[in-house]
Amino acid sequence: MIGFSLSFLRKYFCIPRVVKLRWCILVEQSEGQENLRLGVMLCGTNKVIDVAARKFVQTGLPTPVSYSAVSAIRRNEGDEVVFYGADERRLYLPNTYVEDIYFRCIYSEEMMNQPLI
């Protein structure tokens, strides 16, 4: 089982402990459309982890696809995790969100017993 934690993402992305991490709502803007995604801010920088894409992105660049990050507080609510953004945005995700994305990227005993599609 993969944990839904900053600690897991720190290890996965090899981020040193001196870099503070914080949950955020990543706002992806393209062609006038706005898409909300789960992100992790590397505090004090303009770099953010796009959790679903498993990559780093940079905020504030004037490119066709641009990103901004809104600091968020994470709360477990039943079968969901809710991220409350500082600007009143909310992002609702299932408890298995991180596991669903990273399951096939990390060796585990559970993986050995499940089909990989």
C-alpha positions as CSV (number, residue, x, y, z in Angstrom):
1,M,0.0,0.0,0.0
2,I,1.4,3.4,-1.0
3,G,0.8,6.2,1.5
4,F,-1.0,9.4,0.6
5,S,1.8,11.6,2.2
6,L,4.4,14.2,1.6
7,S,6.9,11.8,3.0
8,F,6.2,9.3,0.2
9,L,6.5,12.0,-2.4
10,R,9.7,13.3,-0.9
11,K,11.3,9.8,-1.2
12,Y,9.9,9.2,-4.7
13,F,11.3,12.4,-6.1
14,C,14.5,12.4,-4.0
15,I,13.8,15.8,-2.4
16,P,16.2,16.6,0.4
17,R,14.8,17.3,3.9
18,V,16.0,20.9,3.8
19,V,13.4,21.6,1.1
20,K,10.0,22.2,2.8
21,L,7.0,20.7,1.0
22,R,3.4,21.8,1.1
23,W,0.2,20.5,-0.4
24,C,-1.3,22.7,-3.1
25,I,-4.0,22.9,-5.7
26,L,-2.2,23.2,-9.0
27,V,-4.1,25.4,-11.5
28,E,-3.3,24.4,-15.1
29,Q,-4.5,27.0,-17.7
30,S,-4.6,26.3,-21.4
31,E,-6.7,28.0,-24.1
32,G,-8.9,29.8,-21.6
33,Q,-9.7,26.5,-19.8
34,E,-8.7,25.9,-16.2
35,N,-8.0,22.5,-14.8
36,L,-7.4,21.8,-11.0
37,R,-4.8,19.2,-10.1
38,L,-3.1,18.0,-6.9
39,G,0.3,19.5,-6.4
40,V,3.1,19.7,-3.9
41,M,4.9,23.0,-3.6
42,L,8.6,23.1,-3.0
43,C,8.4,26.1,-0.7
44,G,10.5,29.1,-1.5
45,T,10.7,28.2,-5.2
46,N,8.5,28.4,-8.2
47,K,8.6,24.6,-8.7
48,V,5.7,22.3,-8.0
49,I,5.2,18.5,-8.3
50,D,2.2,17.6,-10.5
51,V,1.2,14.5,-8.6
52,A,-0.9,12.9,-11.4
53,A,1.7,13.6,-14.1
54,R,4.6,12.4,-11.8
55,K,6.7,15.4,-12.8
56,F,7.9,18.9,-11.8
57,V,6.4,22.0,-13.3
58,Q,7.2,25.6,-12.9
59,T,4.7,28.3,-12.0
60,G,4.5,31.8,-13.5
61,L,5.8,31.1,-17.0
62,P,4.0,32.7,-19.9
63,T,3.6,29.6,-22.0
64,P,0.6,28.0,-23.9
65,V,0.1,25.8,-20.8
66,S,0.7,27.8,-17.6
67,Y,0.6,26.8,-14.0
68,S,-0.1,28.6,-10.7
69,A,-0.2,27.0,-7.2
70,V,-2.7,27.7,-4.4
71,S,-1.5,26.5,-1.0
72,A,-4.0,23.9,0.4
73,I,-4.9,22.1,3.6
74,R,-5.6,18.4,3.4
75,R,-8.4,16.8,5.3
76,N,-9.6,13.2,5.3
77,E,-13.4,13.0,5.0
78,G,-14.7,9.5,4.8
79,D,-13.6,7.8,1.5
80,E,-12.2,11.1,0.2
81,V,-9.4,13.5,0.8
82,V,-10.4,17.1,0.4
83,F,-7.9,19.8,-0.3
84,Y,-9.0,23.3,0.8
85,G,-7.2,26.0,-1.1
86,A,-6.4,29.4,0.3
87,D,-8.6,31.0,-2.3
88,E,-11.7,28.9,-1.6
89,R,-11.0,26.3,-4.3
90,R,-11.6,22.7,-3.3
91,L,-10.3,19.5,-4.8
92,Y,-12.0,16.2,-3.9
93,L,-10.0,13.0,-4.4
94,P,-10.5,9.3,-3.4
95,N,-8.3,8.0,-0.6
96,T,-6.6,5.7,-3.2
97,Y,-5.6,8.6,-5.5
98,V,-1.8,8.4,-4.9
99,E,-1.8,4.6,-4.8
100,D,-3.7,4.4,-8.1
101,I,-1.2,6.6,-9.8
102,Y,2.1,5.3,-8.3
103,F,1.2,1.6,-7.7
104,R,3.1,0.3,-10.7
105,C,6.1,2.6,-10.1
106,I,7.1,1.2,-6.7
107,Y,8.0,-2.4,-5.9
108,S,5.7,-3.9,-3.3
109,E,4.6,-7.4,-2.3
110,E,1.0,-6.5,-3.2
111,M,2.1,-5.7,-6.8
112,M,3.6,-9.1,-7.2
113,N,0.1,-10.7,-6.6
114,Q,-1.9,-8.4,-8.9
115,P,-2.2,-8.2,-12.7
116,L,-0.6,-5.2,-14.3
117,I,-2.5,-3.9,-17.3
